[in-house]
Every structure is written in structure tokens, then in C-alpha cells.
Amino acid sequence: MCILHASLCGAAATALVAAVAIPAAAAAPGDRVEAVREAKAPRQVTSLTEGWRFRFGGDATGVTDPTFDDSGWEQVALPHSWNRLGEYQPTRSADSNLAQGVGWYRLAFTAPPRDKGQRQVIQFDGVGAVAEVWVNGVRVGGHAGAFSIFRFDITDQLRAGAPNLIVVKADNSKPAPGSATADVIPLGGDFFVHGGIYRGVSLLTVDAAQFDTLDHGGPGIYLSTPQVTDAAASVAVLARLRNAGPGRRRLTVNTRILDAGGAPVATDSAPATLGANATLEVRRSLTLAQPRLWQGRQDPYLYRVVAELVDKGRVIDRVEQPLGVRTFAFDPARGFILNGKPTRLHGASRHQDRQGKGWALSPQDHAEDMAIMAEMGVNTVRHAHYQHAQEWSDEADKAGMVVKAELPFVHQSSIVDGPPTAALVANARAQLLELIRQNYNHPSIMIWSVGNEIDIGAAINALRKGGKGPNAQSRSMLVELNAAAHAEDPSRPTAYADCCDGTPSPLSRPGAEVLNDVTDLIGLNRYFGWYYGQPGGVAGALGTLHARYPDRAIMLTEYGAGGAFSQHTDNPLGGPVNANGRPHPEEFQSWVHEETWKVLKKQDYLGATWLWNMFDFASDSREEGEAMDLNDKGLVSYDRKTRKDAYYFYKANWSDAPVLHLNGRRYVDRAYPVTDVRAYSNADTASLTVNGRDIGSAPCPDRICVWPAVALKPGENSVTATATIGGKPQSDTIVWQAPDAADGLHIRVGSLTGMTVSTGARFGSDTFFVGGTVPEMRMGARGKPAESGVGGTQDAELYGSYREGDFGYELPLPDGQWTVTLHMFEPDAAKAASRSFDVAANGRVVLAKFNPAQAAGAPMTAVTRSFPVRVTGGKLSLRFTAVGGPALVSAIEVVPAAKPTAR
């Protein structure tokens, strides 16, 4: 199925209102429309962000009463959330606040004056997660859903020229039977639902006859471009009108399309008769001659549509909305096509929180996030996993991003085993309607996502019960939401993001409902190289589902790996990563992205790819990497101040800007005196110097430049890369501290990170190896590796990993006499009697038919063996060869012959 469409956003079809279609030709720019006059702005917007008082929890008695004394409450300004979580440390500090429950807000204010016949409507841009609102002691309404705009007409409750009181109850209780959020999506997910009035609040003063302010938080006018050619574009305008007054109104709807400079390029005028206390739809069509297209990042050209409601020559309401003229398609074989041209969509997902603020972001925060993404070369953004702020979508329009906008139907469809409740389905439909109405006119948005990993919650619960438990019953709800999205907006395709179908993940459960055949587009969240498999395996997994669903475009909606700023490895292939815990070496994250992108860029059929995630974000289920309550798969820090190495890998691949970035700048205190130096660059070649010494030039295939086995001097080393890009010189310098090569090498075999043992010796991560395998980690509770359980040593964790099989080590060492000590043990009692192997140093057997259990006296007991070696030519070769079973070693240390080893 090729989803082709020439529309900014199609006409909504499900509003239960009276409709009138007036098929009149659009007026040319110079044609006459009804003359209008106005003394002041017809729609006035008063910000209500200052002067609030707040209290979390406590006795609710009397809180909504205007006479209640709130003088002891905290004074706050909006946007505000009481939650703060996510820190780059292993435990929560006193600054963290993960409280879930009820927060109360009160605002005393004087309402702006209104003319006779005007109404006053309060608008909330976002309250987490369930809201109730009182005005002067009268409950005016409630709203269930953390992400949408909602409005209430409070004219009858406000007192003109007198103090007024607004009270808001915000409830972000954890979903549970009987809670306020039990039937409100999302029921779960790998992100935290912050509580509070975390977006703005305003009061709209508008005529009783208006572009409908109560149309599910929408703008009241809805735009589409059903036909686009080089010569002309037809612009369909749907105006939803409301008359909240008691009398019939004969009005005129004037519409103008303005170019980016503000000049009118098309105009139209149409009569509209509004009955008392009634609603009306007016549909018009304008013609835009020789339209300038919205060309994504290349040229995100925006028109403005100004719609005015006129009564006897006086403008009584006005709405302005963006218009971007473009055609697009998602083709199963050719991927994404924008304005007739195949366009590779490569981008990232984004959550809406940041360190120290939670969800309470400013317009400047949104603009900074977009600038960071644009700098990396992103051309598409996934709004994970809910409706984002209008300020953010405005930034996407202006930046030329192609957007996947999402409904927060995430993780699960029921908080108990079984199908979703009718109330939950109704809430999801309401949030979907709000998502589409409120974002209808954003040209950047081209996909409505109606679900993400909605069966994974049940799979996780079953896994925790030893694989027992029912599969999710989510399909019927997904089918209903998909149909609702098509009915509301047939012009945009729908999508679903699947977690597990066909993956080697334990969450891929037999008998699970098929979900990938429901929506127009198939989104796949695949973590090859992180949670399972190898990075390159993603190509085969995508190809399999592409073959299974040949009529649907495939998108990779998530891929990636965690990356810590303070945890490092000398070789990302040195051992297994602890994906659900600690550590998360930054270099491992880079490797996963390098290897994944190498295969993804060759898959021309993909509709889009979104890496996970642009920024580290809050999740109270996470204790991983170096952080607490953070998902560290972002390429940029939670506070947006630091970019990880992988950020520059994509910038080198996706951006037109010159890029030359040396990796490992945070790995300052190096474990070894010899290391590979890596850089990301869009230069063909780059050159390297270390302490002014010329190392030479290296090619940069796949935007990766490597100088292998570079020797460092003891102490400080200045490492500088240079290149010429676009005729201009570029350079980057980092500083490392290196150990003295004369002190030898200490290797923690089978581990991505090093450790310091009881003697004070520092063992680095596993590297310099050739061959062998490293077993998966033995895991304990909450993502923590189980203790090694090895006895006979003061340093049991040195034996927590090992390399096994037939393998070797090529160790860079200065010439001279050395002592080698091997640390070993027998991990498998069943192999204790039969295991034996040889160890050779520079071709000479130094251990023959060695049996670790026999030498130690028992399995799971440490044993060491030392032997002298002489190094010539700067290299020591160690070879481990199976005899009666696979060879193994847990640690290797090489010290000068006169120096004692760690025991």
C-alpha cells in the first residue's frame, strides 16, 4: 500500500455538527472581499502564568472554596511540575522528587474586561495527568490526559472587575485499579509522567460567535491541499464555527493566504449564518498560483492562512495558522517521497523533559532542542510517545522536519490481565481526536502513530513470573484507534511501533497477537547489538518483515544503545554489555551506532529511521550506566550541555557542515600506554599527531578514521587530528593521561570495564585479544550482575568474567624480561575433571594440559600461574589452546621481572 497524498492535512470527517458547503471560486489577490474594521484585536489572549500557589497532597477539605487560606502554600509560576528525577549518579539525591498523586494549584486574579456578547474561555496547554478545574468555587470541568490542550468556557463563573479564583487539581497517580488514572493512557512505559500544570495557561476573550474554541482544543480552521502542481495548489479550508449566544448571527468568513513576507496571494469570502447556541462547518477552496513548496530541510517554506469572522463589517474573531504546501508518499519499495523526490529520512526520537525542569519547558528550551537536532543533520523527528507542545511542532515546521506524531497508547492496554476497559478505549479515542485536531495544520506532521509496544507490558510481567502469564489483548483496541484516525484524517497514514516480532528477545512470545498488519505503515523498534544479537543483524530482521508485508512501508522506529559519560572501554568487543544495568561504556554506544548505520544506509526501501534517543531522559525504572532514573540512550546529556561521541558520528554522516571529532575525550585517564585512536569526520582522510609526533594519515570510510596501536608517553599526551574539508582546514585536540609502558599491562579479561584490585593494581578492560568467546553475564536482581562466587582470593570480581575457547593475546610491551601471571578458575563443575589446555608464550609452551579445578583444589576457586618471558620486537604473543576442553583465563598481568604481581 503506497500512501500518497497531496495534502497538508485532510478535512476532518467526524464532527457531529451541522455542515454547509459553499462551492464558490476563490478570489484572486486583487478581488474584493468585505471591508472590515476593528478597534482592537478581536480575540484577546491573557497569560495566566504568574501568581499561582501550589501544594502537593494534603487535606483537600475546603481547597476549592474561595475563602480557603493558601498563604502558606508555595508560590510558583507556570510552567510548573513538582517532579524532578534523573541524575548522573548511582543513587537518588535529596533533590529528586518522584511523588505521584494530587497537586493543588490556586490563582487569584482579576479578569480582563469583556464587551457585551463576548465569552471568556480558559485554556490549559497541558496538565499531568488528570485535571479538574474550579472557578470561584464552581467546578467547570475535568480533563483526562497529560498532553493535550483543553478549554472551558468560564464566562458565567467569572466576576468582572472583582477578584476571581481558579483552582486546579492535577493528579499523576500511578495507574492502578481504582486510581484516577486507571483508564487514562498511558498505563505504563519507559518514561515518567510528570505531575503539574507543566505548560501554559491563558484566558481567551472572544466573541460569542467565533472559530470554535471548544473544538477539542483545535484552532477552529483546518487546512488541506488536495491538489498540487507546479502551476497551482488548491487549498481547502474547513472553518468550524460556534455561536454561544442566544441570537441568530449572519456573518462572513474571510480567508487570506499570505506569503512568508506577509503579502496576500489568495483571498476568499463566504457568508455564514449561525443559529443561536449552534455550531456550523463552512468549507471553502482557494487557489494558490505557482506555489512554493515546503521542501523539508532544504526549504521549509511556510505560508500563513488568516481567517476572520466578520459581523456587519467588524472583525469579531481571527485565527492564523501555518500552511505548508507539499506532497508526500511512503512507498514499500522506494521509501519516503517528498514532492515527487525519494528522500532518505534519518532522524531521532525526542522526549520532552530536561534536567532540573522535568516537563516544564520554555519556548527557548524547545528551540534549543531543535537546533541541536538540526546541527546533527536530522531531517525527521519522532515525537515520543505522546503529543508534544505546540511550540515544539512550530519549531519542526520552521526547521523542515518530517514528524511522526504519536498517541500515548504505550506499553499495555490493561492494568490487569485481560482486554482493555471500555473507559480506557474511550479515553484513547478522545486523546487521539485531540492530537489530530490540535496538530492538523502542522505541515511537518506526516504520520499519526496510534500505538507503541502495546503488548510489551504483558510480556514483561510474564517474564517476571518465569514465562507464565497471558499475552496482551491489545489488537482490538489498536484496530479501533486506527479506524478512528483514518476517519478523522484520511490524508495522513497511520503507524504502529512493534517491539518484538521475530526478534531473539525473550519478550517475543509465542502466540502473541499479530499487530503489524493493522496500520498503513509498520514501525519496528529493534535493538540488535544492545538487548540481543549483533548490530548488523537488524538488516535481516527488517528484511524478513519487509518480505512478510510487501504492501506496507517499513520504518525503523527505534534503535540504539546506552552510553555513560564516565564509563569507558578500550574495546567494545571485549565482553558483554549489561544493557539493563551498569556499566554502559560510551565507546560501546558508539560501536553499536557505527555498525547499525553501516547496514541501515543500504536499505533503500526503509520509509524512515529514528535512533533512540536524541537526549537522555527520565525513567524511574532505570538504574543504569552511571545514572539513576535516566535512560542513557541519548546522544546528548539530559541538560543538553554535552554531546556524546555518537552524536558526531551522525553529524559526520548526515550534516553538510565540516566535521572532525576525536573520540574518547572523556576517557582521559587511559588504562594502557598503547591504544587505537578514532575520529569521526566527513573528510576523505585525516592526519594525526601525538605530542607533535606525526602518526600519519588515515582514510575515513563510513566517516570513521582509525589510527591503530598508537603509543602514548607516560603522563600527559596531546592528541591532534587535522583534515581539509571543503577547502578549509579543520582540527581537533584532546588530552589523555597514559601509564608508563615500562610498568607492564594488567587486563581484566572478558570485561568491558576495568577495576582496581586489593593490591592497588589497576586492571584495564579486555583488549589485545584474538578469538575466543565471553559468556553472558550472570545476572542478579534489578539488572545487577551476580557476584562471581569465586573463592580463594581477595579479589573475587576479577574472576567475574573470562574468555574461553582457542584464543590469543598480542600484547604491546617494551623489549626486556617480564613476569606473566594468569588468573584462572573452573566455572563449571561438570567440566572440572575434563577441562585441560595449553598456554604458549611466543611459541613456547609454558603451561601444558592445565586443569584449573585440579590446580585450585575445587571448581569456583581462584588459581594463578606465573612464568617468565622475554620480549623482543615490542610484542608478546600468548596462545591458549584447548586440549581436553576449552581454555580460559580471567585476568592477565605482565610486570617487570623484578616486580611482584597481584595475588
N, C-alpha and C positions, 0 to 999 in steps of 0.2 A: 504494500500500500504506500504510494507516494503522496505525502501530504503537501499539496501545492496550494499556495494562497497568496492573493494579491492585496491583502487587507491589513490595515493597521490593527483593527480589532473588529470582529463582525458584530452585527446587530443582535442584541440580546433578545431571546425569544420567549422568555417565561414570565415576564412581569404580568401580574394579574391586575391590569389597569385598562381603562378604555383607550383605544388607539385610533388615531386618524392619520392617514397617509395622504400627502398633498403633492401630487406629481407635477410640480412646476419646474420649468427650466431655471437653472442657476443664472443669476445676473452676472454680467461681465463686470470687471473692476470699475468701470465708469458708470454703470447703470444706477438708477435712482433706487434708494431704499427709504423707508420712512424717516423723516428728520426727527432727531431726538434731542432732548435736553436733560441736564441733570445739575443739581446744585451741589451734591456731594456724592461720594461713592455709593452706589445703590445697595451694595452688600458690605457691611462693616464687620470687621473681624477684630475682636478684643482678646488679647492674650491673657490667660489666667494662669500664669506660671509662677508668680511671686506671692508670698504671704501665706503659704499653707502651713498648717500644723499637723504633725504626724505622731502616731503611737502604734507600736506593734503589740497585738494581743491585748490582754487586759479585759476587764469587765465592760461589756457592751451596753450596760444599762444607761439609758439617757443620752448616749453619744449622738444620736440624731436630733435631739431636742435643741432648738436654738439657744436655750438658756444654759446649756451644759458648759461647765468651766474647763476649757482646754489650755489654760495659761501655762500649765506645767508640761505640756507636750513639746516635742522637738519642733523647732522652726525649720522648714525645708523649702526649697524651690524646685520646680519641675524642670526637666525630667528627674525622677527620683525612684530609686529602688532600695529597699532595706538590705538586700542580699549583696554580699561580697564573697567571692570564692575564687580559688585558683592562685597558687603561689609556687615559685621556683624554690621550693624547699621540701624536705620529705615529710614534714608534719604540718598540721594546721596551726597558724598563729592566732593570737588573740584578735587580730583584725578580721578574721574570717567570720562570715555570718551566713549560715546555711538554713536559717529558720524558715520553715514553711507553715503557713497559717494565715491569719487575718491581720491585715494592717488597716488602720483607720486614718483618713485624711479629712481635714476640715478647713474651709476657706471662708472668711468673712470679707465681703466686698460690696461695693456699690455698683449696681448695674448701670451700664451706659443708657442714656435716654433713647427712647424709641418713638417714632411717629405713629400716629393713628393708623391702624391697619398693618403694622409691622409685627413680626414674630421674632422671638429670640430662642435660639437653638444652641444647646451646649454640645460641643464636640470633644470627644476623647480620642486621641490618636493611638493609644494603646495602654491597656491596663492588664497586669498579670495577676491572676489569670481569669478570675470570675469577679465581676464588678456589680455593685449595687449603688444607686445614687439617690440622695435625698436633697431637696431644695426647700429650705425653710420648714423643715420637719416633715415634708410630704415626699414619699417615695415616688420618683418619677420613672424608674425603670431599672433593668438589670441587663447585663451582657455576659455571655459565656464564651470565652476565647481570648487568648492573651495578645493577639497580633493584629487585630482589625480596628479600623476606625468605627466608632459608633456615636450616635447622636440622639438627643432627646429634645423635644420642644418643651421648654420650661416657661413659656410666656405667662401662663396662668399662675405659676407659683412665685414669680419674681415680683418684688415691690419696687416700683420706680422711685428713685431719689432717696431710698432708705437702705439701711444695711440689709444684706442678704447672706444666707449661709448655705454653702454647698458641703455636703458630707458624702464621702466615698468610702465604701468598704471594698478592699482589694483582698482576694483570697487566692493564694497559690498552694493550698494544701496538697500534699502528695495524694494522687488518686488512690482511693480505697473505697470499699463498699460503705455507703453512707456519707462519704465526703462530698463537699460542694463540687469537686472536680471529677466525680466518679463517672460521669457521662459527658466529659469535655475532652476533646482531643487537644494535645497528645496525651495518651495514657502513660507513656514512658519514652525512653530514648536516651541516646548518649549525649545529652546536653541538659542543662539545668534551667528550669522555668523560673525566672526571677519574678519576685513579687513587687507590686507597687504601681504607681502612675508613672511609668518609665518613658512615656512620650508626652507630647504637649497636650494642653487643654486650652480651648478657646470658646468664646461666645460669639455666635453669628447673629447679627441683627439684619433681618431681611424681610422684604415684603411678604404678606400672606400668600400672594401669587408669586411663584418662584420656580427656578430649576430645583427639582425636588431634593431638599436637604435630607429627607428621610428615606432615600432610596438605597438602603443598606450601606450607608456611608459613602456612596458613589458621588461623582461630580455632577450628575444630572444631565450631562450631554455625553454621547458615546459616538465615536468616530470610526469609520472604516473606509478603505479604498478598494472597492470590489474589482475595479479595472484600472490597470496601469500600463501605459505605453510611453514611448519617448515623447509623443505628441501631447498626451493629456492623461490626467488621472481623474477618475470620478471619486468624489468624496461624499460618502453617505453620512448624514448627521441624524442621530436619534436624540431628540430632546424629551426628557421626562419632566413633566410639569406638575406642580401641586398647587392647589388653591386651598389654603387653610382658613379662608374667610367665609362669611355667610352669604355673600352675594355673587352672582354670576359676573364673570370678567371677560370682556372682549379685548384681546391683546394681540401683539405682533411679536414674532420671533425673528430677530435679525441675526444673521450669521456672517462673519467675515473671516477669511483666511489671510493671515499676514505672513509675509516672508520674514527671514531672520533679521532684516533691517527694520521691520515694523510697517512696511508698505503693504496695502491691501492688494491681493492678487485674485481674489474671488469673493463675491458677496451674494447674499440671498435674503429674501424677506418673505415671511409667510404668516397668515392670520392664525390665531389660536383662541378658541372660545372655551373658557374653563368654568365648569359648573361649580356651585358652592360646595365646599368640602369635598372636592373631587380631584382626581388625577387624570392626566392626559399624556399620550405619546404623540409627538409630531416628528415625522420623518421627512427629511429633505435631501436633495442631492445637488452638489456643486461640482463644477468642472474646473480643474486646475491645469492650466495650459503649460506645456513643456516643464513638467515637474522636475525639480532637483531631488534626486533620490537620497534616502537615508542609506548610506553605504557602509554601515558598521564603523570599524575603527578608521577606515580610510577617509570617510567624510560623513559624519553623523549629522546631516543637515536636518534642522527642525523648523517647521512652520509653527505658527500659533493660530488656534481657532478661538475666536471671540464670539460668544453667543450672548445676546442681550434680549431681555424680555421687556417690551415697551407697552406702556399704557397711556394712550392719548398723547403721544409724543414724548413721554417721560420714561427714561430707563428706570425700571424698578428692580431689576436683577441682572447681574452679569457674571459669566463664568468663562475662564480662559483655560484651555487645555493644549498640550503639545500634539503635534501631528508629524509623524514621520512616514514618508511615502516609500514603500518597498514591497517587493515580492520575495517570497522565500519558499523553500521546499526541503523536506527531509526524504532523501531517496535511498532505498535499501542498498543500491549498488554504488552510488556516487557520493553519498554523504549529504552534507548540507549545501544548499544552493541559495545564494543571496543575489537577487536581481539578475537571475539567469546565469550566474557565475559560480561554479563549485568553489567552496571556501572551507578550508580546514578550520574547524572550531577547536581551539585548545584553551583551556582555562582552569579555573579553580572554584571551589565552593567557599562560602563565607558565612560564618555565624556573626551575630550582631552584638557580641559583648567584647569588652576590653578591660584590662586590669585596672582596678581602682574605681571603675564606673559600673561594671556589670552591663545591664542593658540600657542604662540611662545615658545615651549617646547624644552628642550635639551635632548640628549640621557640619561643623568643622571636622568632627570625627569621621563622619560618612565620607566627606570629601577626601580626607587623608587616606582612608582605606582604598578608595577608588584610584587615587593617584599611585599608591603602592602597587596595585594590581596592574594598572596601565604601564607602569615603568617596567614590570617584568615581561610585558608583551602579551598579556592575557587579551583574548578577544571575545570571551564568553564567561559569564558568571552564573553559578548555581546558587540560588537563594535557599540555603539550607536552614532549617527544614520547615519553613513557615513563611508567612507574609512579612517582608521587611518594610522598613519605614519608607514613606513616600519620598523623603529627601534622598534616600539611597537609590530608589528607582529613577528619580530625576537625574542623579549622577550617572546612572547607567545609560539613560537616553543620550545625555550630552557626550559621554565617552565613546559611544558606539558599540557598547557591549551587547551581545546576544544573550538573553536571560532565560533561564529556566526558573519559573516562579512556582512555589510549592505550597501545597496544603499540608498542615501538620498532622496528617494521618500517618503516624510513625510508630514502629516498634510492635504494636499489638492492637487488637480490636476488642479486647475484653480484659477486665482486671481479674476475672475468674475464668476457669476453663469453660469453653462454650462459645456460642455465637455472640456478636455484638448486640447490645440492647437497642431497642427502637429509639430511645432517647439519645444514645450516642450517635447513631446514624443521622438523626435529625440535626444534632449539633454539627456534625461534619458537613452536612449539606448546607447549613446556614453559614459556616465559615468559608465553604467553597464559593457560595454566592457572593459573600463579601470580598473575598480575594479577587474574583473576576471583575465585579462591578468597580471596585476601587482602583484597579490597575488596568482597566480596559484600554486606556488611551496611551499607555507607555509603548512607544514603538520598539523599545529594546526587548520587551517580553514577547517570546515566540512559542513558549511551551507552558502548558498548565500541567504540573505534576500532581497527581491525585493520591499518591502514596509512596512510602519509602520503608522497605524492610518490615512490612506489617505482620509478618509471621515469625520474626526472629525472637520476640519475647517468649512465645510458647516453646520454641526450640531451646532457648537458654534455660528455661525452667525445667524442661525435660532432662537436659544435660546435667543439671544440678541434682536431679533425682536418679542419676545413674542411667539415663536414657529412657526412663519411664515417664509417661505422660502423653496426653493427646496433642495432636498437631493443631495449629491455629485454624479457626474457621473465619477467615477474612475475605474470601473471594467474593461472596455475595455483596458485601459492603463496597468492595472495590468496584465491582460491576456497576452498582447503583451510582457511585460517585462519578465514574467515567461517563455514564449516560447523562448525568446532570451537567457535567462540564460541557459536553457536546451540545446539549440543549441551550445552555446559556451563551456559549460562544462556539459556534461551529467552524469558525475561521482558523482557530489555532489547534494544533494537535495536542493530545494528551500523552502522558508518560507515567510509568511506574518504575521505581528503582528496586531491583531484586538483590538480595544478599547472597543467596547460597546455591541456587540451582546448578547442579553439575560441578560444584567445587569439591575439593578434598577436605573441606571444613566439616567438623563434627556437627555443625548446625544445618548441614544439608541432610534432611531427614527423609527416610523412605515414606512414601505415601502422602507427602505434603501436597497441599492443593497447588495446582498449576495457576500461576498468576501472570506469567509473562505474555499471555495471549489476550489480555484484556484491553490494554491501551494501544493507541496508534504507534507509539514509539516504545522501544524496550530499553530501559536503563539497567545497567549491571554494575553493582558495587563489588569490585574484585580486588583482593589483597594478596596477590601472589608475591612471594618473597617476604611477606610480613607475617600473616597469620598461617599461611600454608604455602607449599610449593616454592618455586623459583620465579623471579620476576618475569623472565621470558615466557613462562607458562601462560600468561594472560592472553597471548595471541591465540593459542589453541583453544582456550576456553571460550573466547569471544567468537572464534570461527565456528565452533560447534553449535552455538546457539544461533549464529547467523544462518547456518545451514538448516536448522530446525524451523526458523521463522523467516523464510526468504522474502516474504512480502512486507516485512517491517524493518524500519531503520533501527540500527543498534547503536547505543551510546554507552560509553564507559563513564558512569556517573560518579564513581569513587575509586581511587587507588592511592597508595602512598605508604608511609612508614613514619614511626615516631623518631624524633631527633632532639636530644638534650644538648644544651649549650656547654655543660661542664663534664660530659661523659664522652670518652673518645676511645677509638680502637686504631691499631696500626694496620689491621687487615680485616675488612668486613666479612671475609670468608673464613675467619679463624674459629668460628663457633656459632652455635645457635643464638638467636636473639630472644630475649624474654619479652615477647610482644605485649603481654598483659601486665608487665611489672617493671622491674628495673634490672639492668640499665638499658638505655636507648642511645647508643653512641651516635653522634652526629654523622660520622662517616658512613655508618650503616644506612641511615636515611638517604644519604647522597647516592650510595650504590644502588639501592632499590629504585630510585627515580632514574638514574642513568640507564640501568638495564631495562626498565619498563619502557621508557621513552624510545629506546632503540628499536623496539618491536612495534610500539604503537604508531610511530610516524610512518610506518609502511602499510598500515591498514586503511586504505583509501575509502573503504565502504563505511567507516565509522561516521555517524552523524555528528558526534562531539565527544570530547574527553574533558573531564573535570578532575583535577587532582584534589585529594583530601589532605589538608585543608589549607587555605591561604594563611590563616592566623591560628596560633594556639588558642584554645577556647575552653571555657569552664565546663566540667562534667564531674559531678560528685561521686561517680562510680570509679574514678581513676586515681590510682596511686602508681605512677609510672615515671620512667626516666628519672629526672632529678626533681620532679614536681609533685604537688598534691592538688587534687581536684582539677587537674588540667589534662585535656587530651593534647599531647605534644606532637601531633602530626602536622602542625602548621609549618609553613616555610618562613614565617615571621613571628616574632615574640608576641606575647599576649598584650604588651604595652606598645607594640608597633615600633620599638626603638632599634631592634636588632634583626637583621636578615640572616637566616641560616645559609650554609654553603649551597644547598639545593636550590635556593632562590636564584642564585646566579647561574646555575646550570640551565634553568628555563629561560632566564633573561638572555643568555648566550644563544639559545635555540630559537626564541620567539621574538626577541626585540630587534629593532633596526639600530639601536644605539650601540656604540662600541663597548665591548665587554672584555675585561681581562681581570680575573679574580683568582687569587691564590687560595687554595683550600687549607683548612686546619689552623686558622689564625687563633682560634680559642684553645687549641691543643698546644699550649706554649711550652709546658714542661714535658719534653719528649722522653719516652722510655728507652729509646735506642739511639745510638750515635749514627746509624745509617737508616735512611727512610726514602720511600718514593715521594716525590713532590708532584702534586697535582694542581692543575689550574683549569678553570672554565673560561673559554674565550671563543668569540666568533672570528678570530684571526685564523688564517691558514696555518701559521706556525708562530711559536713564541720562543723567546730565549730566556735563559735563567742564569743568574749569578748567585753565589753564596759567599758572603763576606768579600765581595768583589772578585771572587774567582769564577771564571767563565765555565759554566757547566755544559753549555751548548744549546742548540735549538731543538725543538720537538714539534712534530706535526700535531694538529688538533682535530682528529677525526671525531665526529659526533659531538664537537665542541668541547672535547676533553683533551688536555695536553698533559703528558706524563713524562717525568724525568726519573727513571728507576735508580734505586740504590745510590742515592746522593749521600756522601759522607758529610757529617757535621763535626765541628770542632767542639771541645769541651766549653761549656758556658754559653754565652750569647752568640747567636747566629743571625745575620741579616740576610734574608732570602728575597730576591727581587726578580720578578718576571717582567719582560718587555715585549712589545709587539707593535706592529704598524697596522692600523685598521682604517680603511678609507683614506689612506694617505696621511694619517695623523698618528704620531707616536703615543703609545699607552704604556703605563707601568703600574705595578702593584708591589708593595713590600710588606712583609710580615717578619716578626722576630720570634725565634724559638730559643729555648734553653735546652742544651743537649748534655747527656752524661759523657764521661771520658771513656773512649773506646778501650783504653788500657785496663779499665775495671771489669771488662767482660760483658756477658749477657745473662739475663735472667728471664725466662719465658714461662708464662702461665699457659700451658698447653690446653687447647680446646675452649678457650675463653675469649670473648670479645673485649674484655677489660682486664686490667692488671690488678695487683694487690701488693700490699706491704706485709711481710711475714714477721714473726716474733723476733727474729734476729735483726730486723731493721732493713733487710734486703728488699728492694723493690723489684717485683716481677712484672714485666710488661705483658700486653695481650699477645695472643698466639700469632706468629708470623714467621717468615722464612721457611715455611713447610712446603713439601711437595707430596701430594697424595694423602691417603688416609681419610677416615671419616670421624666425625664427632657425634656421639649420641645426643639425642634430645635431652633437655634439662629434666631433672626430676622436680616436679612442682609441688609446693605446699599450698597453704591457704592464701587467698586474695592475691594471686599472681606472684607469690614469692617462691624462689627456688627452695626446695627442701634442703636441709642440712646434709652435708656429704655423708656423715655417718662413719667416716674412716677413722680408725683408732691408731694408736701408736705414734702420734705426732701432736705437736703443739699447734700445728697449722692445718687443721682438717680441711679448710676450704681451699687450700692449694690443691687438694685432691678431689675437688668438686667437679672437675671436668677432665677429659683425657682425649687423646687422639688414638685411633685404633686401626688395625689392618696392616698393609705393607705401605710404608711411607718413609720419607726422609726429610732432613733439615739441611739447608745450605746456609751456614752461619758466617756472616762477615766479621772477621776478627783480625787484629794485628798479628803479624808473624811472631812466633815465640812459643814458650812452654805454658800449657794451660791444664787445669783440672776440670773435668766434666763430671757433674753429678746428675743422675737421673732419678726422678721421684716417681714411684710406681705403686700400684696396689692391684688386687684382684677384685673387680666389681661384681662378678657373677659366680656364686658358689657352685653352680652346675659345671662351670668350666675350670674350677680350681685345680683339678688334677691333670687336665689335658692340655691346658694352655702352656705353650713354650715358644720362645722366639729368640732370634739372634739380633745383636746390635753391633754394627761396624762403624768405626771412626776412620775416615779417609781410606776406606777399603779394608782395614784391619779389624777382624772380629774381636771385640772387647768383652762381650757377653755372649755366651753360647747356650742355647736351649734353656733360656732363663725362665723360671716359673715363679711369678710374683707371690702367689699364695704359699708355696713351699718355702720361699726365702723369708717371707714375713712370719710364717707360722700359722697363718689363717687368712681367709678372704677378708676383705674390707679392712685391711691393716696396712699401714704405710711401710714401704721399704725403699731404701736408697742404695744406689751403687755408684761408686766414683772410679774414675780411671784417668790417667794422664794422657795428654795428646800433644803433638807438636804441629803447629800451624805454619804452613808456608804458602805463599801466594795469596794471602789475605782471606782464605776460605777454609772452614771446617765442615766436612761432609759427614753427617750422621745418617746411617741407614738402619731402619727397623724392618726385619723380615720375619714373617710367620714361619714357624716350624710345626708345632702341634696345635696351634691356634693363633688367632690374630695378635700381633704385637700391640703394645700400648705403652703410653707414658703420660704422666700428669704434669710434669714440670721439668724443665731443663735449665741448668745453670752452668755457666762456664766462667771460671775465675782464674786469675794468675796462679801459677803452680804453688806459690808460697802462701796464698790467701785462703782462709777457711771458708767452707761453703755453709749454706743454710741447712740445718738438720731438724 
